[in-house]
Amino acid sequence: MRTKVFYDLPETACYGCQACAQICPVSAISMVPDEEGFLFPQIDTDKCIECNLCEKTCPTQESVAKPLFNAIPTNVDAAWEKDFDARLESTSGGAFYIFGKKWIEDGGVVYGADFDDKLHVRHCKAVTIEELQRQRGSKYVQSDLSGILKAVRTDLKAGIKVLFSGTPCQVAGLRAFLKKDYPNLICIDLVCHGVPSPLIFLEHLKYVEKTSGKQIVDYKFRGKERSG
Ligand SMILES: Cc1cc2nc3c(=O)[nH]c(=O)nc-3n(C[C@H](O)[C@H](O)[C@H](O)COP(=O)(O)OP(=O)(O)OC[C@H]3O[C@@H](n4cnc5c(N)ncnc54)[C@H](O)[C@@H]3O)c2cc1C
Protein backbone atom coordinates (compact mmCIF):
# COMPACT_ATOMS: atom_id res chain seq x y z
CA MET A 1 0.00 0.00 0.00
CA ARG A 2 1.37 3.43 -0.94
CA THR A 3 0.52 6.08 1.64
CA LYS A 4 0.94 9.78 2.14
CA VAL A 5 0.44 11.99 5.16
CA PHE A 6 -2.65 14.10 5.42
CA TYR A 7 -2.17 17.07 3.03
CA ASP A 8 0.06 19.63 4.79
CA LEU A 9 -1.48 19.26 8.24
CA PRO A 10 1.21 19.25 10.93
CA GLU A 11 0.72 16.40 13.42
CA THR A 12 0.55 18.88 16.28
CA ALA A 13 -2.47 20.60 14.69
CA CYS A 14 -4.54 17.41 14.31
CA TYR A 15 -7.21 16.77 16.97
CA GLY A 16 -7.74 13.13 15.95
CA CYS A 17 -11.46 13.85 15.50
CA GLN A 18 -11.63 11.43 12.52
CA ALA A 19 -13.97 13.64 10.47
CA CYS A 20 -11.61 13.21 7.48
CA ALA A 21 -11.49 9.41 7.76
CA GLN A 22 -15.25 9.02 8.13
CA ILE A 23 -16.20 11.50 5.38
CA CYS A 24 -13.89 9.86 2.80
CA PRO A 25 -16.15 8.34 0.11
CA VAL A 26 -13.61 5.62 -0.77
CA SER A 27 -12.37 4.77 2.75
CA ALA A 28 -8.84 5.77 1.82
CA ILE A 29 -8.00 7.26 5.22
CA SER A 30 -6.95 5.25 8.26
CA MET A 31 -6.28 6.67 11.70
CA VAL A 32 -2.81 5.47 12.69
CA PRO A 33 -1.17 6.11 16.09
CA ASP A 34 1.88 8.36 15.85
CA GLU A 35 4.98 7.72 17.96
CA GLU A 36 3.28 9.30 21.01
CA GLY A 37 0.13 7.23 20.51
CA PHE A 38 -2.12 10.00 19.18
CA LEU A 39 -4.25 9.04 16.18
CA PHE A 40 -3.27 10.74 12.93
CA PRO A 41 -4.81 10.29 9.45
CA GLN A 42 -2.88 8.36 6.83
CA ILE A 43 -4.07 8.31 3.20
CA ASP A 44 -3.82 5.23 0.98
CA THR A 45 -2.86 6.87 -2.32
CA ASP A 46 -3.93 3.80 -4.30
CA LYS A 47 -7.51 4.42 -3.14
CA CYS A 48 -7.51 8.25 -2.94
CA ILE A 49 -9.54 9.96 -5.68
CA GLU A 50 -8.26 13.44 -4.73
CA CYS A 51 -11.74 14.85 -4.07
CA ASN A 52 -10.26 16.84 -1.14
CA LEU A 53 -13.37 16.21 0.92
CA CYS A 54 -11.07 15.36 3.83
CA GLU A 55 -9.45 18.77 3.78
CA LYS A 56 -12.80 20.51 3.30
CA THR A 57 -14.12 18.73 6.42
CA CYS A 58 -11.11 19.20 8.71
CA PRO A 59 -11.95 21.57 11.60
CA THR A 60 -8.34 22.76 11.78
CA GLN A 61 -9.07 24.62 8.51
CA GLU A 62 -10.25 28.17 9.15
CA SER A 63 -12.86 27.96 6.38
CA VAL A 64 -14.38 24.92 8.11
CA ALA A 65 -14.02 26.11 11.70
CA LYS A 66 -15.21 29.69 11.34
CA PRO A 67 -18.88 28.98 10.54
CA LEU A 68 -18.93 26.39 13.37
CA PHE A 69 -17.73 28.82 16.03
CA ASN A 70 -19.48 31.98 14.91
CA ALA A 71 -22.52 31.44 17.10
CA ILE A 72 -22.88 34.00 19.88
CA PRO A 73 -24.17 32.46 23.13
CA THR A 74 -27.76 33.57 23.64
CA ASN A 75 -27.89 32.49 27.26
CA VAL A 76 -25.43 31.39 29.92
CA ASP A 77 -26.53 29.23 32.85
CA ALA A 78 -24.64 27.30 35.52
CA ALA A 79 -25.84 24.08 37.14
CA TRP A 80 -24.67 21.12 39.20
CA GLU A 81 -26.11 17.94 40.61
CA LYS A 82 -27.53 18.85 44.04
CA ASP A 83 -27.35 15.30 45.45
CA PHE A 84 -23.91 14.84 47.07
CA ASP A 85 -23.72 11.06 46.53
CA ALA A 86 -24.76 11.37 42.89
CA ARG A 87 -22.16 14.08 42.34
CA LEU A 88 -19.44 11.73 43.61
CA GLU A 89 -19.99 9.54 40.55
CA SER A 90 -19.10 12.41 38.18
CA THR A 91 -15.76 14.16 37.81
CA SER A 92 -17.11 17.70 38.13
CA GLY A 93 -20.61 18.90 38.93
CA GLY A 94 -22.45 16.03 37.23
CA ALA A 95 -24.42 18.14 34.74
CA PHE A 96 -23.63 15.67 31.95
CA TYR A 97 -25.40 12.81 33.70
CA ILE A 98 -28.49 14.93 34.45
CA PHE A 99 -28.82 15.86 30.76
CA GLY A 100 -28.04 12.33 29.58
CA LYS A 101 -30.50 10.63 31.96
CA LYS A 102 -33.36 12.91 30.94
CA TRP A 103 -32.42 12.41 27.27
CA ILE A 104 -32.58 8.60 27.53
CA GLU A 105 -35.78 8.68 29.58
CA ASP A 106 -37.30 10.74 26.75
CA GLY A 107 -36.32 8.08 24.18
CA GLY A 108 -32.99 9.51 22.98
CA VAL A 109 -29.49 8.03 22.81
CA VAL A 110 -26.24 9.42 24.23
CA TYR A 111 -22.76 9.20 22.68
CA GLY A 112 -19.87 9.69 25.11
CA ALA A 113 -16.50 8.31 26.21
CA ASP A 114 -16.30 4.89 27.83
CA PHE A 115 -13.66 2.18 28.43
CA ASP A 116 -13.73 -1.03 26.43
CA ASP A 117 -12.83 -4.34 28.09
CA LYS A 118 -9.11 -3.66 27.46
CA LEU A 119 -9.43 -0.20 29.07
CA HIS A 120 -9.05 1.58 25.73
CA VAL A 121 -11.01 4.84 25.82
CA ARG A 122 -13.44 5.13 22.95
CA HIS A 123 -16.78 6.76 22.27
CA CYS A 124 -19.85 4.56 22.36
CA LYS A 125 -23.62 4.82 22.30
CA ALA A 126 -25.73 4.55 25.45
CA VAL A 127 -29.36 3.58 25.05
CA THR A 128 -29.88 2.59 28.69
CA ILE A 129 -29.15 4.35 31.98
CA GLU A 130 -26.68 1.54 32.85
CA GLU A 131 -24.69 2.28 29.67
CA LEU A 132 -24.85 6.01 30.42
CA GLN A 133 -23.35 5.36 33.88
CA ARG A 134 -20.19 4.07 32.21
CA GLN A 135 -19.73 7.33 30.33
CA ARG A 136 -19.60 9.28 33.60
CA GLY A 137 -16.18 10.41 34.72
CA SER A 138 -13.45 12.20 32.77
CA LYS A 139 -11.02 9.85 31.06
CA TYR A 140 -7.82 11.83 30.57
CA VAL A 141 -6.91 10.10 27.32
CA GLN A 142 -7.73 10.81 23.66
CA SER A 143 -11.00 8.98 23.03
CA ASP A 144 -11.22 6.94 19.81
CA LEU A 145 -14.16 7.99 17.62
CA SER A 146 -13.85 5.13 15.09
CA GLY A 147 -17.18 4.68 13.31
CA ILE A 148 -18.96 7.05 15.70
CA LEU A 149 -19.54 10.08 13.45
CA LYS A 150 -21.18 7.84 10.85
CA ALA A 151 -23.26 6.14 13.54
CA VAL A 152 -24.45 9.52 14.85
CA ARG A 153 -25.45 10.57 11.32
CA THR A 154 -27.35 7.31 10.77
CA ASP A 155 -29.28 7.84 14.03
CA LEU A 156 -30.03 11.47 13.18
CA LYS A 157 -31.33 10.55 9.72
CA ALA A 158 -33.56 7.92 11.33
CA GLY A 159 -35.08 10.68 13.48
CA ILE A 160 -33.51 9.43 16.73
CA LYS A 161 -32.76 12.11 19.32
CA VAL A 162 -28.97 12.20 19.78
CA LEU A 163 -26.95 13.79 22.57
CA PHE A 164 -23.23 13.84 21.73
CA SER A 165 -20.73 14.64 24.47
CA GLY A 166 -17.02 15.11 23.87
CA THR A 167 -14.11 17.52 23.79
CA PRO A 168 -14.67 20.79 21.90
CA CYS A 169 -12.48 19.44 19.06
CA GLN A 170 -14.59 16.30 18.79
CA VAL A 171 -17.79 18.32 18.71
CA ALA A 172 -16.27 20.52 15.99
CA GLY A 173 -15.27 17.38 14.06
CA LEU A 174 -18.78 15.95 14.33
CA ARG A 175 -20.41 19.19 13.21
CA ALA A 176 -17.96 19.56 10.32
CA PHE A 177 -18.67 15.96 9.31
CA LEU A 178 -22.47 16.41 9.45
CA LYS A 179 -22.29 19.58 7.32
CA LYS A 180 -25.69 20.76 8.54
CA ASP A 181 -27.65 21.23 11.74
CA TYR A 182 -30.15 18.59 12.85
CA PRO A 183 -33.05 19.56 15.15
CA ASN A 184 -32.71 16.19 16.93
CA LEU A 185 -29.03 16.72 17.86
CA ILE A 186 -27.65 18.32 21.01
CA CYS A 187 -23.89 18.57 21.58
CA ILE A 188 -22.23 19.01 24.96
CA ASP A 189 -18.56 19.86 25.06
CA LEU A 190 -16.47 19.87 28.19
CA VAL A 191 -13.87 22.31 29.45
CA CYS A 192 -10.69 20.81 28.00
CA HIS A 193 -7.06 21.86 27.90
CA GLY A 194 -6.01 18.95 25.66
CA VAL A 195 -6.06 15.16 25.67
CA PRO A 196 -3.19 13.04 27.02
CA SER A 197 -1.72 10.20 24.94
CA PRO A 198 -3.43 6.77 24.85
CA LEU A 199 0.02 5.17 24.60
CA ILE A 200 1.21 6.73 27.87
CA PHE A 201 -1.97 5.52 29.59
CA LEU A 202 -1.51 1.96 28.33
CA GLU A 203 2.15 2.02 29.43
CA HIS A 204 0.98 3.24 32.84
CA LEU A 205 -1.53 0.38 33.11
CA LYS A 206 1.15 -2.16 32.17
CA TYR A 207 3.53 -0.69 34.75
CA VAL A 208 0.95 -0.82 37.55
CA GLU A 209 0.00 -4.40 36.64
CA LYS A 210 3.65 -5.46 36.58
CA THR A 211 4.59 -3.82 39.87
CA SER A 212 1.42 -4.87 41.70
CA GLY A 213 1.17 -8.36 40.22
CA LYS A 214 -2.56 -7.74 39.79
CA GLN A 215 -4.77 -7.33 36.74
CA ILE A 216 -6.52 -3.96 36.40
CA VAL A 217 -10.17 -4.46 35.56
CA ASP A 218 -11.45 -0.89 35.90
CA TYR A 219 -9.96 2.57 36.20
CA LYS A 220 -11.07 5.92 37.59
CA PHE A 221 -9.28 9.21 36.99
CA ARG A 222 -9.51 11.80 39.80
CA GLY A 223 -11.90 9.76 41.95
CA LYS A 224 -13.66 11.76 44.67
CA GLU A 225 -13.81 8.97 47.25
CA ARG A 226 -11.79 10.90 49.83
CA SER A 227 -13.80 14.15 49.43
CA GLY A 228 -15.42 15.33 52.64
C1 LIG B 1 -9.51 15.21 28.15
C2 LIG B 1 -10.06 16.12 29.21
C3 LIG B 1 -9.45 17.35 29.48
C4 LIG B 1 -9.97 18.21 30.45
N1 LIG B 1 -9.38 19.43 30.68
C5 LIG B 1 -9.89 20.27 31.61
C6 LIG B 1 -9.31 21.57 31.84
O1 LIG B 1 -8.34 21.93 31.19
N2 LIG B 1 -9.86 22.37 32.80
C7 LIG B 1 -10.95 21.98 33.53
O2 LIG B 1 -11.43 22.73 34.40
N3 LIG B 1 -11.51 20.75 33.33
C8 LIG B 1 -11.00 19.91 32.40
N4 LIG B 1 -11.56 18.68 32.21
C9 LIG B 1 -12.64 18.28 33.11
C10 LIG B 1 -13.99 18.34 32.44
O3 LIG B 1 -14.27 19.59 31.89
C11 LIG B 1 -15.04 17.95 33.46
O4 LIG B 1 -14.57 17.00 34.32
C12 LIG B 1 -16.22 17.39 32.72
O5 LIG B 1 -16.86 18.46 32.12
C13 LIG B 1 -17.06 16.57 33.62
O6 LIG B 1 -18.32 17.17 33.86
P1 LIG B 1 -19.49 16.33 34.52
O7 LIG B 1 -19.21 16.14 36.00
O8 LIG B 1 -20.76 16.99 34.16
O9 LIG B 1 -19.37 14.97 33.72
P2 LIG B 1 -19.31 13.44 34.15
O10 LIG B 1 -20.63 13.00 34.68
O11 LIG B 1 -18.10 13.17 34.96
O12 LIG B 1 -19.16 12.76 32.70
C14 LIG B 1 -17.98 12.86 31.95
C15 LIG B 1 -18.27 13.40 30.58
O13 LIG B 1 -17.06 13.64 29.90
C16 LIG B 1 -17.00 12.87 28.70
N5 LIG B 1 -15.62 12.40 28.55
C17 LIG B 1 -14.90 11.74 29.48
N6 LIG B 1 -13.68 11.49 29.02
C18 LIG B 1 -13.63 11.97 27.78
C19 LIG B 1 -12.63 11.97 26.76
N7 LIG B 1 -11.44 11.43 26.95
N8 LIG B 1 -12.92 12.55 25.58
C20 LIG B 1 -14.13 13.08 25.36
N9 LIG B 1 -15.12 13.11 26.27
C21 LIG B 1 -14.86 12.56 27.46
C22 LIG B 1 -17.97 11.74 28.91
O14 LIG B 1 -18.47 11.28 27.67
C23 LIG B 1 -19.05 12.41 29.73
O15 LIG B 1 -19.91 13.13 28.89
C24 LIG B 1 -11.09 17.81 31.21
C25 LIG B 1 -11.70 16.58 30.94
C26 LIG B 1 -11.20 15.74 29.94
C27 LIG B 1 -11.89 14.42 29.67
Ligand as a Chemical Component Dictionary entry (heavy atoms), coordinates in Angstrom:
data_LIG
# 
_chem_comp.id                   LIG 
_chem_comp.type                 NON-POLYMER 
_chem_comp.pdbx_formal_charge   0 
_chem_comp.three_letter_code    LIG 
# 
loop_
_chem_comp_atom.comp_id 
_chem_comp_atom.atom_id 
_chem_comp_atom.alt_atom_id 
_chem_comp_atom.type_symbol 
_chem_comp_atom.charge 
_chem_comp_atom.model_Cartn_x 
_chem_comp_atom.model_Cartn_y 
_chem_comp_atom.model_Cartn_z 
_chem_comp_atom.pdbx_ordinal 
LIG C1  C1  C 0 -9.509  15.207 28.155 1  
LIG C2  C2  C 0 -10.055 16.121 29.213 2  
LIG C3  C3  C 0 -9.450  17.352 29.478 3  
LIG C4  C4  C 0 -9.971  18.212 30.447 4  
LIG N1  N1  N 0 -9.382  19.426 30.682 5  
LIG C5  C5  C 0 -9.890  20.267 31.611 6  
LIG C6  C6  C 0 -9.309  21.568 31.841 7  
LIG O1  O1  O 0 -8.345  21.927 31.186 8  
LIG N2  N2  N 0 -9.861  22.371 32.801 9  
LIG C7  C7  C 0 -10.948 21.975 33.534 10 
LIG O2  O2  O 0 -11.427 22.734 34.400 11 
LIG N3  N3  N 0 -11.508 20.745 33.333 12 
LIG C8  C8  C 0 -10.995 19.910 32.404 13 
LIG N4  N4  N 0 -11.563 18.677 32.210 14 
LIG C9  C9  C 0 -12.636 18.281 33.114 15 
LIG C10 C10 C 0 -13.988 18.344 32.435 16 
LIG O3  O3  O 0 -14.274 19.588 31.886 17 
LIG C11 C11 C 0 -15.045 17.951 33.458 18 
LIG O4  O4  O 0 -14.570 17.002 34.318 19 
LIG C12 C12 C 0 -16.219 17.390 32.722 20 
LIG O5  O5  O 0 -16.861 18.461 32.115 21 
LIG C13 C13 C 0 -17.064 16.567 33.617 22 
LIG O6  O6  O 0 -18.316 17.173 33.856 23 
LIG P1  P1  P 0 -19.485 16.327 34.525 24 
LIG O7  O7  O 0 -19.213 16.137 35.996 25 
LIG O8  O8  O 0 -20.761 16.995 34.156 26 
LIG O9  O9  O 0 -19.371 14.975 33.716 27 
LIG P2  P2  P 0 -19.311 13.444 34.151 28 
LIG O10 O10 O 0 -20.631 13.004 34.678 29 
LIG O11 O11 O 0 -18.095 13.165 34.965 30 
LIG O12 O12 O 0 -19.158 12.757 32.701 31 
LIG C14 C14 C 0 -17.985 12.856 31.947 32 
LIG C15 C15 C 0 -18.273 13.396 30.584 33 
LIG O13 O13 O 0 -17.061 13.640 29.902 34 
LIG C16 C16 C 0 -16.997 12.871 28.700 35 
LIG N5  N5  N 0 -15.620 12.402 28.554 36 
LIG C17 C17 C 0 -14.897 11.737 29.480 37 
LIG N6  N6  N 0 -13.681 11.485 29.022 38 
LIG C18 C18 C 0 -13.628 11.973 27.776 39 
LIG C19 C19 C 0 -12.627 11.969 26.762 40 
LIG N7  N7  N 0 -11.438 11.429 26.948 41 
LIG N8  N8  N 0 -12.919 12.547 25.580 42 
LIG C20 C20 C 0 -14.134 13.080 25.356 43 
LIG N9  N9  N 0 -15.123 13.105 26.268 44 
LIG C21 C21 C 0 -14.864 12.557 27.464 45 
LIG C22 C22 C 0 -17.974 11.742 28.908 46 
LIG O14 O14 O 0 -18.465 11.284 27.665 47 
LIG C23 C23 C 0 -19.055 12.415 29.727 48 
LIG O15 O15 O 0 -19.910 13.130 28.895 49 
LIG C24 C24 C 0 -11.087 17.815 31.211 50 
LIG C25 C25 C 0 -11.698 16.579 30.937 51 
LIG C26 C26 C 0 -11.200 15.743 29.944 52 
LIG C27 C27 C 0 -11.885 14.422 29.667 53 
# 
loop_
_chem_comp_bond.comp_id 
_chem_comp_bond.atom_id_1 
_chem_comp_bond.atom_id_2 
_chem_comp_bond.value_order 
_chem_comp_bond.pdbx_ordinal 
LIG C1  C2  SING 1  
LIG C2  C3  SING 2  
LIG C2  C26 DOUB 3  
LIG C3  C4  DOUB 4  
LIG C4  N1  SING 5  
LIG C4  C24 SING 6  
LIG N1  C5  DOUB 7  
LIG C5  C6  SING 8  
LIG C5  C8  SING 9  
LIG C6  O1  DOUB 10 
LIG C6  N2  SING 11 
LIG N2  C7  SING 12 
LIG C7  O2  DOUB 13 
LIG C7  N3  SING 14 
LIG N3  C8  DOUB 15 
LIG C8  N4  SING 16 
LIG N4  C9  SING 17 
LIG N4  C24 SING 18 
LIG C9  C10 SING 19 
LIG C10 O3  SING 20 
LIG C10 C11 SING 21 
LIG C11 O4  SING 22 
LIG C11 C12 SING 23 
LIG C12 O5  SING 24 
LIG C12 C13 SING 25 
LIG C13 O6  SING 26 
LIG O6  P1  SING 27 
LIG P1  O7  DOUB 28 
LIG P1  O8  SING 29 
LIG P1  O9  SING 30 
LIG O9  P2  SING 31 
LIG P2  O10 DOUB 32 
LIG P2  O11 SING 33 
LIG P2  O12 SING 34 
LIG O12 C14 SING 35 
LIG C14 C15 SING 36 
LIG C15 O13 SING 37 
LIG C15 C23 SING 38 
LIG O13 C16 SING 39 
LIG C16 N5  SING 40 
LIG C16 C22 SING 41 
LIG N5  C17 SING 42 
LIG N5  C21 SING 43 
LIG C17 N6  DOUB 44 
LIG N6  C18 SING 45 
LIG C18 C19 SING 46 
LIG C18 C21 DOUB 47 
LIG C19 N7  SING 48 
LIG C19 N8  DOUB 49 
LIG N8  C20 SING 50 
LIG C20 N9  DOUB 51 
LIG N9  C21 SING 52 
LIG C22 O14 SING 53 
LIG C22 C23 SING 54 
LIG C23 O15 SING 55 
LIG C24 C25 DOUB 56 
LIG C25 C26 SING 57 
LIG C26 C27 SING 58 
# 
